[in-house]
Each structure stands twice: as structure tokens, then as C-alpha cells.
Amino acid sequence: MAVDELVSACQEGKTLHVKTLLDEGLSPRLGLRKALEEAILHNHADIVKLLLKRGVLDQCMVESSEDECPWPLEPADTTGSLQFAAINGKIDVVRALLEWDIRLVDCVDSLKRTALSFAARAGHIETVHVLLVATADINAVDVDGLTALDHAQAAGNRDVVELLEAKLTRVEA
């Protein structure tokens, strides 16, 4: 099946094969969320951009297993590709998505969670730094009224807390 072949190509980083499958008429809207997720999880930034440019819906399932995700999630919780890359610490994909469209930096999902809050909660300090350099809104709040700093504190991510507090101090000065 062509969709399975596409998912495999995305996992393996075969950009040319992904492009060929799409060029041959495989609709990027036929349940291809799995292909996008696999490209992100395997840090294949070029494939992520190719899929999004070809019309794949920018929607990923966030794993609800506590072992895989430090966030309390609903069973069918979805978010955007930047948030998905941030929570999984896929820095190459985060950078590529921001280079592709800097407006993504403060995009929110249905619960108003940002990539910065996901990265802070997950403890991915390099990702947090990249998002801050890209001028992510450090004061953005989700539907629960929590900021990225609140999420880093809740998860006990001391290094991320220190980075965010230092940034807040500079912003307020």
C-alpha cells in the first residue's frame, strides 16, 4: 500500500522517494498524519517541510503514555508539527520549521499550548533556547493559565527554569 510505503520512506529519511510517491499522485490528505509524525520523530526536517508544502495537514497525535510524554494528555490529543517536534526534542525539525515560517513560533493548539511550553515541560533546553531566540512569547498562557515557566517548574526541569527566569529578567529590565 502506498501510504505504508510513504511512512517507511519518512522513517528512513528517503526524501527523493517521498517526493516520487507524492509526484505519482498519492494524496497528501489521505490519513498521512503518521508519515508526518515519523518524519518528525526521526528528525528528517526536509521531509517534514516537503509534506507540509504538499498539503499534509499540520496535525500530529501527541502520545498519551507517561513514559513518552511528560504532559497530562487526552487519549486523542493533537497538536501542530512544531509543538510535536518541540516536545520530542527534535531540534533540526524545530529549526527547519521556524526557517520555513517564523510565524509558527507562537502557534497554539486547541488548548493554547505553544512549542515553548511543550519543550519547557519536556526539559529540552536546546529547543527552548532556539524558540526563545526566534522570539517565542515567554508570557503566553494556555487554557489552564500556565506559562512555559510554570510547565518547566511543574516538571522539575531546573535548567530550563533558570533559562526562562533569566530571559524574563532581561525582558522586564
Residue, then its C-alpha position, 0 to 999 in steps of 0.5 A: m500500500a502506498v501510504d505504508e510505503l510513504v511512512s517507511a520512506c519518512q522513517e528512513g529519511k528517503t526524501l527523493h522517494v517521498k517526493t516520487l510517491l507524492d509526484e505519482g499522485l498519492s494524496p497528501r490528505l489521505g490519513l498521512r498524519k503518521a508519515l508526518e509524525e515519523a518524519i518528525l520523530h526521526n528528525h528528517a526536517d526536509i521531509v517534514k517541510l516537503l509534506l507540509k508544502r504538499g498539503v499534509l495537514d499540520q496535525c500530529m497525535v501527541e502520545s498519551s503514555e507517561d513514559e513518552c510524554p511528560w504532559p497530562l494528555e487526552p487519549a486523542d490529543t493533537t497538536g501542530s508539527l512544531q509543538f510535536a517536534a518541540i516536545n520530542g526534542k527534535i531540534d533540526v525539525v524545530r529549526a527547519l520549521l521556524e526557517w520555513d515560517i517564523r510565524l509558527v513560533d507562537c502557534v497554539d493548539s486547541l488548548k493554547r499550548t505553544a512549542l515553548s511550553f511543550a519543550a519547557r515541560a519536556g526539559h529540552i533546553e536546546t529547543v527552548h533556547v532556539l524558540l526563545v531566540a526566534t522570539a517565542d512569547i515567554n508570557a503566553v498562557d494556555v487554557d489552564g493559565l500556565t506559562a512555559l515557566d510554570h510547565a518547566q517548574a511543574a516538571g522539575n526541569r531546573d535548567v530550563v527554569e533558570l533559562l526562562e527566569a533569566k530571559l524574563t529578567r532581561v525582558e522586564a529590565 
